[in-house]
């Protein structure tokens, strides 16, 4: 309404005791005359010169009654007037044109034609003062930067154009869009046509223009602004269907353009890297490309629907070269190599079971992994003896009797390689040592060893191997017995189930069967969810001041593809199906003696029990026997950089239900970039990566016009408030869908 205010100021300077003749040469004001009426002016419209005398009489009568009167003559020449000419001649006439309004605003017109200037003023008639001051500052040649928001709205929802006034559509279509994109739209062009044609021109610029060119800048902005991502992909999908060959012929240009919206291009880039790996030519370069893509290109549903999984391709990195197993000459060296290298192949073996990678690539990878694991298995068989002493017995007791706050998370069936997937939000030191589970690798045995004093004996009871704590004399054959044993050894220790409220105690054991029960009953693809849950628990405990330990009773074995359950016909392996009991000393295989019986252990390729087809227990396979002892200690005193909101001024007044928050870290040579979350109304949005460079996050709000709310940036680690801004929601118009 800024321009209407300028016209009103002009009118108020005239003699209000007689009518004012208002001439509107460019027909700017006809639809806005009610504005002047709201400001105390009565207006009359002279549509027919034959009614000039009657109009003059009505205006005079109103003026004599004390009313302020405007007689609007549109673009008629004042020379045509007869009866109203008196007012004009007496200086009570006002001429309004687009050019004199721009002159009053001191906006240089440059070489722009009159029809452009008229259309611009009509478009901006209802804009506020800031809009016109911005235009003055930038200059008319940069009008595109001022009206660009309407362009993105149009591309996002073509129905948006239906909410525009005729003047707005006329300027955006016939002047802005036509001049910018070399189109031939008219004010009557359909919004769908305009939206499609403009989108095509911008998307063409992805390969037809160079960075810095005007059209390429439109493309760059569209791919950069995440709030318009949905519209970008909708238009890109339509574009790809009709211009696929043209896109593919320019594919090299998109190798560095990780923000591009064309899934057909990304799929081709993905397939080319797969071929490079299969042919073992430039495989390392393919992995490096995947690494860069996974880091920069956001996880898009469109990519996944097209079969593009850069993160999964990265899983194959360990297969680029054969692991060096030449240093293995003992059990100790096997464990060292396993903790450094070999665990990655077990991790890959597990992930490939539910990978989205093409079957041909998965078959290639599984074959490579199986070959490596076969060699590792031979080393294991050469050096492992089930009779050796392990660190598992009494592990909880040794940890918890130490000084300070100690917490141990005992996870049933936590393989060593799974423990390597813990991902903490807090900065912490993590050490992970592979230790050996006490054989046979059954829950009663492994848990019995963990909850013991460390002085244990294996006994046979009803053809089952059980653990006796020689220090307390208890047989640790049940959950209550195990827990009572530890509490006798460590008075005051608290033992809780995962998910329970954390008690106020210095010594804590948290136990969970999530992985074991899931492996038996659910799907392996949910491992990630469980590891996230465990990581969150570790974060919470570290924050509470605990030194946090993870360990397990045993791991698990995954059969190689095509391997089937082999059951001994004599049911000699019926006890747990991980070992057999023999009265005579076995002539081959791995065994140990308990009482008068010999325990012969199953190994890979021998006898296993199938739990629902997910994972098998494998006797003394190294995946079953090697378990983690992971220790997490907080990093104390390391400074964390502050993360701030970079566009506070723009956010003070929010005019749309979706907007972007710009985050950046303070400039500081020291300190670490933290992970943060944004709190807005009832939303908590975690930022995926530490904020080490400018980060943009789209926020959607469900607020009422005039409502105020805060946007807060908080440290994901401890919730510390880093920055905030108070916003007022004042939508310019209701979005039409």
N, C-alpha and C positions, 0 to 999 in steps of 0.2 A: 504493500500500500504506500510505499515511499513516494512514488511518482504522483499518485493522487494527492498526497499531502502537499507536494510542491505546487500543484495546480490550485489546491484549496488556499494556500498561502497567497498566491497571486490574486485570487478572487477576493480574499479578505482585505486586500489593499485598495479595492475599488470602492466607489460610493454605494453603500448598501441601501440608501434611501430611494434609489431608483433601480429598475431592473438592470441586470448584467447580461450582455449578449456574449455568448460563448461560441466561438468558431473553432471547429475541430477538423482542420484540413485533412488529416490522415485517418480520420474516423477511429480514433484511439479510445474514446471515452463513452460511447453510447451505452455499452453494457455495464458501465460503472457509475451511472448518474445517481443511482440509489445511495452511493457512498456520500455524495454531497448533501442529499436529503437527511442522512443520518447526522450530518454535521450542522444541521439547522438551516439549510437552504432548500427552498421549494423550487423545483425545476419544471419548466414547460418545454415541449419539443415542437419545433416548427417543421412539420413534415410537408406542408402545402402552402405555397406563397399566397394562394387565394384566401388563406385563413390568417394572414399576417396581421390584419387590423384587429380581428377578434382576439388573437394571441396577445397583441399589444395591450388591448383593453383589460384582459384577464391579468396580465403581468402588472399593469399599473394599479389595478384594484388591490392585488395582493401586497404590493409595495406600500400603498397608502395605509393598509391595515397593520403595517409594521413588520411584514415578512421580508426576508431576504430572498430575492428571486433571480433565478438563472433562466434565460431563454436560450435553449440549445438549438443552433442552426446547422449543426453537422458541418459539411464541407461546402455549404453555399457561400458564394462570394458576398461580401458585405455590400458590394455595389448593387446587388439585386434588391437590397432592402429599401423599403419606402418608409413605413411607419416606425420600424425599429431602428432605422438609420440614425435617428436623433440620439439614442443612447450611445451608439457607436461613436458618433461624431463628438459627443461630449466626453469621450474618453472612458466610457463604461463598457468597452468591448475588450474581450481577451481572446487572443489567437494562440491556439495550442497546436504544435507540430512536433513530430518526432525529433527533428533537427534542433528546434529551440530548446526542447527538454534536455537533449544530450549536451547542448552548449551550456545550459545552466548547470549541469552536473560536471562540466569541464571534461567531458570524455571526447578525446580526439576521434573524428570520424574517419580519418584516413581516406583511402580511395574506395570505400565501400559505397555501393549504389544505394539510392534512396529506398528502393523496395526492401532491401536487406535491413536498413536502419529502422524503417517503419515496423517491419515484422519483429525486429528485436525489441523495440519499445513495447509493442503489444504483448510480447512474451513476458517481458519483465515488469509489466504494469502492476502486478500484485506481489512483486518480490520486495523483500525488506531492504533496509538501508545498507546492511552489510553486503548483500549481494551486489548492489550497484557500486559500492566502494571497492569491492574486490575486482569488479569489472574495470573500474577506472584505474586501479593499480596495475592490473595485468595488461590492459589495452584490448581493443576490439579484436585484434588479430589472434588473441588467445581465448576467444569466446568459447571454444570447444572445451576448455578446462572448466568453464563455469557451468555449461549445460550437460556435461558428460554424465552426471548422475542420472538424468532423465534417460539417457541412452542405455545405461546399464539396467535401469528399471524396465525399459521397453524390451530389452533382450531377455530379461528374466521372466517377464510375463507380458505377452502381447496385449492382454486385456488392460494393462496399465494405460495404454494410449486412450482407451475409452474414458478414462477419468480426466484426461487433459481437456482444457478449453480449446476452442477452435483456433485461437491465437497461438496457443502453445504448440498444437499439432502443426500448424502452418509453419512456424519457425523451425521446429525440430526436423520436420520432413523436407520441406521445400528449400530451406536455406542451409541449415546445419548439415543434415545427412547428405543431401545432394552434393554440396560443395566438398564435403570431407571425403565421401566414399564414391564420388563420381556416379551417382544414381539419378534417376528421373522420377522420383516420387512426387506426389502432389498431396495437398492437405486431405484429399478424399481417399488416398491409398489406404488399403486395409492394414490394420496393425500387424497382422500375420505376415503380409507381404513385406512390409517395411522391416520387421524384425528379422525375417529370413534373409533378405538381401543384404542388410547391414552386417549380419553375422557372417555371411559368406565372404564379404570383402575383408573383414577382420581376420578370419581364419586363413584366407588366401595369403595374407601378409606373413603368416608364419614361415612360408618358404619363398614368397615372391619379393618380400622387402627385406631390408637390412636393419639391424639395430640402429636406432637413432632416427629412422624414417618415421613420419607421422603415423602411418598405418601400423607399422610394426610396434610402435609405442602403445597403440590401442590393444594390440594382441598381447603385449607384455603385461599391460595393466590388467587385462581380463584374466590372464592365467595367474597373476600375482594376488589379486583380491579374492580371498577365500570365500567371502560372503556371496560371490556370484558364481561359485563353482558349479552349482547344479545347472544353471542356465548354460554355462560353458560346455558342459558335457552333453547336454541335450542337443545343442546346435552342432557340436562336433560329431555326434553320432549320425545326424542327418547328412552332414557334409561328407563324412567318410563313405557313406553308402554310394554317393554319386561321384566322388572324386578319389576313390581308393587308389587307382593306378597312378594318378598324379601325385598323391601323397607318397606312395612307396618309391616313386622315382626320385624323390628328394629326401630319402630317409636319412642320409648322412647328416643333414642339417639338424635332425632331431636327436642325434646321439648326445649332444651337449645341452639340449633343451629338455631338462628333466621335468619341466612343468607343463609340457604340451598335453593337450586333451584327447589325443587320438589313440584309442585302444588298439586299432589295427596296426598302428606304427609300433606301439610298445610290444605287442605280441610278436611282431616280426623281429624286433631287436632281441627279445627274449629267446625266440627260436634259434636265432643265429648264434647266440652264446651257448645254447644247448648243443648245437652241432659242433661248435669249437671244442667243447668238453668231450663229447663222444669221440671225435676224431683225434683228440689229444693234440690239437694244434692250437696254439694261442690260448690254451685253457687257463693259464694264470691271468692273462689279460681279460678273459671273459669273467673270471671271478672278481677281479678288481673293478670291472664295469658294474657287476652285480652289487658289489659292496657300496659303490658310490650311488647307484640307483636306489638301493634299499635305504640309504641314509637320507637322501635328498627328496626322492619322490614319495609323497605322502601315501599312506596305505589307502588305496582307492578301491571301492567295491567294483567299479567298472573294470579295473585291471584284473582283479581276481575272477570276475565273471568271464573275462576273455581268456583265462588260463595263465595269467602272468603272476608268478610268485618269486620275486627276486630274493626275498628272505630265505626261502627254501633252497634256492640255487646256491646260496652261500653256505648251506650246511655241507656241501660237497667239497669245501676247501681242503679238508684233511686228505682227500684222495688225490690231490695234485702231485704228491710224491710219496714214495713208499716210506713207512716209518723205519728208523734205524733201530733194529732190535739186537744189534751185534754186541751191545754192552751187557746183555742179560746173561749172567752166569750163576745167579743165585736167586733165592726167593726175595731177598732184600732188594737186589737190583731189578727184579721183575716189578716189584711194587713201585720202585722209583720211576721206571719207564711208564708204568701204567698211569701214575699220577700226572706225568708230564705229557704223555702222548696217547697211550692206548685207550684211555677212557673216551676219547673223542669218537672212536669207531663204534663203541657200544652206544654212545649217544646217537650217532648217525643211524645205526642199525635200528634203534627204537623209533626214531623220527620217520624213517622211510616207510614204516608200516602204514602210516596214514598220511603220507605226503601227496600233494597235488601235482607233483612233477610228472611228466609223461612216462608211460610204462617203460618205454625203451631206455630212458635215462635211469629210471629206478632199477631196472634189471641190471644195467651196467654197474650201478653203484652198489647194489646188494652183492653182486659177484665179487667186486673189489673188497668190500668190507668182510665178506665171508672168508676170502683168501687170507686177509690179514689176521682175522680172528683165529683162523685155523693154525697159523704159525704161532700166534701168541698162546694158543691152547697147548701146543706141544711143549713150549717153554714152561708153562704152568705145570703140566704133568711131570716134567722132569725135576722140578724144584719144590713142589708143594707136598707136604706130608701132613695129614690130618692130626698127627700126634703132637705137633709142635705147640708150644705155649703161645697164646695170643694176648693182645692188650684188651680184648673185650671184657673178660671177667673183672668185675670191680671197677669198671670205667666210671660209672656214675658216682660211686663212693669216692674215688680219687679226685674227681672234679669238684664235687660239692663240699668236701672237707677243706678245700683251700680257702684262703681269706677273701673277704669281700662278697659282693652279690654275684651268685652264680645261678644260671638257668640252663637246664639241659632239655632239649626237645628230642624226644625219642620217637622216631617215625618207623613204623613197621614196613619193611620191604623198601627202604630207601637205598637204592643203588648209589654207588659212588658217583657215577656220571650224572645222576639226577641232582645230587647235592651241589654239583658245579653250576646248576642253573639258578641258584638263589640269586636274586637281584635286589639289592637294598636301596632304599631311598636315601638313607643316611650315609655319610662318609664313614667308613669303618675299615679296619684291617681284617682281612679274612685269610685264615690258614686252613688248608684242607689236607689231612693226612690219611692215606688209605691204611686201614687196619684189617685184620682177619677176624671173621666171625668164628665162634666155636662150633665145630661140627657135632652132630648133623645140623644143617641150617634150617631148623624148625623154630617157630616162634617160642615155644616153651623153653627150648635150649638157649636160644640167643637172648631172650629177655631174662631168663634165669641168670645167665652169665652177667648181664648188664647190672641187674639189681642185687648182685652178690657183693661180698666183701673182697672178692678176688681169689679167695682160697676155696676152690670148688672141686667137686668130684662128680664124674658121670656115673649114673647107676641105671640099671634096667628095671623097669616095672611094667608088667603086662605088655612085654615086647616093645616098650617105648623107652627111649633114652631121656633121662631127666637129670636135672642139676641139683646137687646138694651143696649148700653153703657150709663148709666144714667149720667155720668160725662160729656160726649161730646154730648149726645143727638142723636147719630147716630144709625141707625138700621144696624147691621152688617150682611147683607144678601147676600153679594157678595165679591169676592176677592178684587176688587178696594176699596170698602167701608171699609173692614177690614184693609187693608194696610194704607189707608189714616187716619184711626182712630189712628193706632199706631204711625204714623209719626206726627200727631197732638200732641199726648201725649209725644213723644220723638223726637223733632226736630234733624235731622242729622242721624237718624237711616237708614241704607241701608237694603233693602229687595231684595234678588236675588234668582234665581232658581238654584237648584243643577246642577253643570256642568258649571256654568258661572264663568268668571274670578273674583277672589276675589278683591273687591275694597279696597282702603286705607281708612279705617274707624275704629273708636273705637267700634261702636255698629253695630252688623250685625245679620240679620236673613236670614237663608238659608232654603228654603222650597222645598219639593219634594212629589210627589204623586206616586212614583215608586212602593211602596208596595201595596197601595190601588188599583191602576190601574192594577197591576199585578195579585192581588188576584181576580179581577173581570174578567180579560181577558186572563192572561197567566197561567203558571203552578207554583205551590207552590215550586217546586224543585229549582226555581231560587232565592229563598230568600237569599241563601248563597252569590250569586253574588252581590246582592244589599247591604247586610250587609258589604261585603268587600269594596264596593264603599263608603259607609258611614264611615267605619273605616279609609279609606285613607283620606277622607275629614277631619275627626277629627284630624288625625296626622298632616295634613297640617296646620290646624288652631292652634293647640297647638304649633307647631313649630313657627308660626307667632306671638306667644305671647298671644293668646286668652285663657280665661277660657271658656270652651266649654260645652254647655248644649244640651241635647236631650229631646224632648218631643213629644206629639202627640195629635190629636183630639179625637181619640177613638181607641179601639183595634178591634178584630173580634172574631167570634165564629166559631168553627169547629164542624159540626154535628157528633154525634156518628155513627158508621157504621150501615146502615139500616134506619137511620132517614130520613124522607122525609119532604118536605115543606108542612106545614099545612096552608091553606089560608081560612080565615073566609068568608063564603058565602055571608055575607052582606057587604063585602068589608070594614068592620069597621077599618081594619088595612091598608087601601089603602095608607094612608099618611106615606110613608117611610117604611111601613110594620114593624115598630118597636114599634108603639104605636097606640092606638085608642083614639078618642075624644068622650067623653060622657057628656051628659047634667046632668045626675044623678050621684051621688056619687057611685062608684063601691062597691059592697059588699065584694069582695075579690081581692087579687092581690096587686101589688105595683102601686101606683098612686100618682099624685100631682095635685093641682088645679092651673089653669091659667085663670084669669078672671072668667067667669061663666062656664067654661068647666073643665072637669076632664081628665087628661092624664093618661090612663091606659097602662102600659108598658108590652111588651112581655117578656117572660123569656124562659129559655131552656125548650124544650118539648112543646112549645106553637106555636107561629107564627113567621116565619122567611122569609126573602127574599133570594132566591137562586141566587147568582151571578155566573153564568157559571159553577157551580158545584165545585168551588174551596173553598171559604169560605163564610160563611153566616154572616149577621149582626144579632145579637141576643138580641136586646132590652137592658135589664139590666143584662144579664149574666155577671159574674165577669171578664171573658176574654175580654168582650167588654168595661167594665167600668173602669177597672184598667189599668192605663197608666203609663209610666215611667217619672220620672224627673231625668235624669242621668247627673251628673256633672263630668267633666274631668279637672283636674288641673295638670300642669307639675310638675315633681319632679326636684327641682333645687339643683344643687351642688353635685349630686351623681356621683362619678367618674365611667367612662366606661372604661373597659380594652381595650387594644390595641390588634387587631387581626393581626397576621403576616403570611407571606407565608413561609412554612417550607422547601420547596424544590426548592429554588431559583436557586441554582447551576445547577440543572437538567433542569430547564426551560429556561436557557439562550440560549440553542440551542435545538429547538424542531424538532424532526425528523419524527413525525407522525401528521396526521391531527386530532388526538384525544389524549388527555393526561389528567393527573390528577393534580389538584392543592391541596396541603396539607395546611390546615389552623389550626392555634393554637393560644390560647390567651397567653399573657405574664404572667409570674408567679408573682402573686400578691395576697396577702391575702385580699386586699380590692378592692372594685369596683364590677361592675356587668359585666357579659358576654353579649356583644351586638349582635344584629343581623346585618349581613352585606350582601353586594352584591358584585359580581365580575363583573368588566367591562373589556371586551376583544373585541377589534374591535367594531362591532356594536351590541354586545350582552350585556345585563344586566341580570345577573343570581342571583336571590335572594336565599340565603341560608335559608332553612325552619326553622331551630331552632337557638337559640343563640349559639355562638361558645364557649361552655364551656369545650369541650374536642376536641382532634384532629378530624377534619372534612375533608373529601375528596370530591372534586367536579370535575366531568369530564367536560372538555371543548372541543368543536369541533370547528375547525377554517377552514375557506375557504381562504387560503393565497397562494401566489406564492412563488416558491423557491427563497430564498434569501431575502424575505420580512421581515422587522422587525415590531414588534408591542408590545404594553404594556399590561400587566395584572395588573389591579388595584383592590385593596380591599378597599371598602368604607363602612362607617357606613350607614346602611339602614335608620337610623333615620334622619340624616342631611347631608349625602353625604360626610362627612369628609374623606379625604384620609388617610388610615391607613398604607398601605404598597403597594409596587409595584415592578415589575421586567420587564426588557426589554428583549424580546425574539427574536430570529432569526429563521426563518423557513427554515430548510435545510433537506428535506426528503431524507432518505437513498435510497429509490427507489419508484417508483410510485406504489400505491396499485392497484392490479389487481382484478377486480370483474367479 
